[in-house]
Amino acid sequence: MAGETIQLLFGKGHLPVNLPEGAKATIIRKGVLPKLSDGPAAIRQALNAPIGSPSLRVLARGRRSACILICDITRPVPNQLFLRPMIETMVEEGIPLDAITVLVATGLHRPNEGEELAELVGDPWVMAEVRVENHFARDEGAHVDLGVTKTRGTPIKIDRRFVEADLRIATGLVEPHFMAGWSGGRKVVAPGVAHHETIRTFHSARFMEDPLAIQCNLVGNPLHEEQLQIVERLGEIYALNTVLDEDRDLVCVTFGEIIASHMAAVDFVKTATRIEVPRRYKTVVTSSAGYPLDKTYYQTIKGMVTPLDILAPGGTLIIASACSEGFGSHEFRAAQERLVALGSERFLATLTAKSLAEIDEWQTEMQLKATRLGSVELYTTGLDAEEQRITGVVIATNIDAALRQSIARHADEHVAFVPEGPYLVPVYAPSLADGHLTP
């Protein structure tokens, strides 16, 4: 395979990586999922034949108001396919157009505004006719306090616009999530439209360091368990969940009761997304899944954590991320500065006694999972010299050279490529027969 060029998702396109002479590449991709030939028809079918609930048309009858949650710009959810049909159905069944709110579930991310908000919504009619607003987790008066969860005492404080709506629907993308197991469904509610205390509790060290708080795992996952308790406390909520393939085309859509419809989407995608690999590699090359996830270094860390199960201890993980928007929040920058100043062990020690994590320092904590296992090298075009310094990882100015040097350093010509980054989870499965996924 020497001389072959392998394309990684990078920005709004691809980054070519040239395989050096003598290298043996294993390219790890999702299982093939058939594309839906008619996405709008599939969405109509899902709304009319839901899971664990009446149809959207029946649900909308007699309601006075509605709130639809959508993910922020970091998730490539096909909002343009489903928002208008959902809203038009609600209006046809008597909900006034001015009583419908589309609420961007930002969590603690920055708001999406202007042209970016229009891109996110994807439908000029929705932008013109419906109230589209951002969630602000730090707005104290914008949340309803519903007490705490019974298991771990997580504060349940949720955006008032969602809590007080007569019909509540979360929408999102179901994909592996490096802490909560899977995105979508209940996660769009919390942390999506939760108060900062709720979010910071989720991201405290007692959750982040739990060995079950990992991608593709819901059993015993403390974040998932708390999210379930939060949506159960809220009561009646519905969800529309989408699944996309590597081309960002729709392959599955489910609608219905929030937990049941989410689990149906998880069941659909999990076998194609969790890929068993019969060996570990001393060199792994991956991406941050391209736009929009690779807009910041903050989001890039997800791509560092996802393939760790197939990285040999002491190995090298090379990740490509455009970071077109730069570093991330000022809080995340401050956490990275502390990491570089204190070192990994002392930084982690500052986290373990806290019941509330400082905003965005949890992503720095997740980065430590990668750097504790091996060396991380970042190829990027979007960070300045100071930002590169406080990444706390090695900066690769040339990805082809970084690959050649890693192969030589480890004296191992075998390389694993994960072009789609955190949207795919490779899992070490030594019991697999020889020849499966062979280079």
Secondary structure, DSSP 8 states (H G I E B T S, - for coil): -TT-EEEEEETTEEEEEE--TT-EEEE---------S-HHHHHHHHHHS-BSS--HHHHHTT-S-EEEEEE-TTS---HHHHHHHHHHHHHHTT--GGGEEEEEE-TTS----HHHHHHHH--HHHHHHSEEEE--TT-GGGEEEEEE-TTT--EEEEEHHHHT-SEEEEEEE--EETTTEE-STHHHHTTTTB-HHHHHHHTSHHHHT-TT-STT--TT-HHHHHHHHHHHHH---EEEEEEE-TTS-EEEEEEEEHHHHHHHHHHHHHHHHEEEESS-EEEEEEE--STTGGGSHHHHHHHHHTTGGGEEEEEEEEEE---TT-S--HHHHHHHHHHHHH-HHHHHHHHTT-SS--TTHHHHHHHHHHHHHSEEEEE-SS--HHHHHTT-SEE-S-HHHHHHHHHHHHT--EEEEETTGGGSEEEE-TTS-TTTT--
